[in-house]
């Protein structure tokens, strides 16, 4: 299946995870793809990736107390959300491809 949006998605991923920012690119990449992040970020990364609707002001305040700036927290949050979205997109595409393969096999 040819993806007409692949180039745009790749540019987005590169900009968010490898572009310039206040938070180190290695941390953004780890947060996006379930890698090793600093201990004080681990709970927030898990919460945003799995239960974003449960994030509270207190979660953000804890990161500020740990020394992270608003810009760093924003970049972290966007990185996590992007990684979660890409992961779900990959699963969805695999399911569609599997369904197409099953339909072809039964034709």
N, C-alpha and C positions, 0 to 999 in steps of 0.2 A: 504494500500500500504506500503510495507516494504521498508524503505529507507536505502540503503547500505552505505550512507554517514553520517547518523545521528550521529554516535559517533565522527567522525572527526569534524562535524559542532559544536557539543556541546563543544569539546575541544577548538576549535577556539574561540567560544563565551566566554568561561570561561577565556581563556588567555587574550583576548582583554579587556573584561569588568571587570574582577575580579583579574587578575594577577597583579604582581608588576608593578609600573609605576610612572611617575613623576606627573601625574594628578590623583587626588583622584578617586578611583573606583566608588564611589557614583555619581560623576559628569559624568564619562564615561558611566555609566549605564543610567543615566537620559538623556544624550545626544542621546544615541542609541535608546531609546524607548519613546521619546517625553515627558520626565518628566521635572520637574522644574530644570532649570539650573541657575547659576548666571546671572543676568541681562545682563552683558556685553558679555555673550556668546550666548544669545538667538537668535539674528539676524543671527549670523554665523551658528548656529545649523540648523536653518530653511533653510538658503541658501544652505548649503551642502546637506541636506537631500532631498530638493525638486528641486534645480537648481544648482547642483554641477558645471556645465559648466560656471556659472556666477561668481564663486569665483575669486577674484582678489588679487594681491599683497597687495592692500590697505586693504582688509579685514583681511589679516594675520597681517599686520602692526598695525592695530587697536588693535588686541589681544595682540601683543607685547607691545604696549603702555599701555595696561591695566595691564601689569605685567606678562603675560604668556610667558614661555620659548618656544623655538622651539620644544623641546621634548613634552611639554604639548600640544602645538597646533597640533603636529603630532598625538599624542594619541587621542586627541579630534576628529580630522578629521577621523581617522580610526574607532573610535567608532561610529560616526554618519553614516559613509558609511556602516559599518556592520549592524547597526540597520535598515537602509533603505533597504539594500539588503535582510535581513531576512524578513522584512515586505512584500516586493514584492514577495518573494518566497512563503510566506504563502498564499497570495492572489492567486498566480498562481496555487498552489497545490489545493486550495479550488475550483478554476474554473475547474481544471482537474477532481477532484472528482465529482463535480456536473455534468459535462459532461458525466462521466462514469455512474453515477446514472440515468441520463436521457436516455442514450443508453440502459441500462438494463431494464428500465421501458417500453420502446417502443419495446422490443424484443418479 
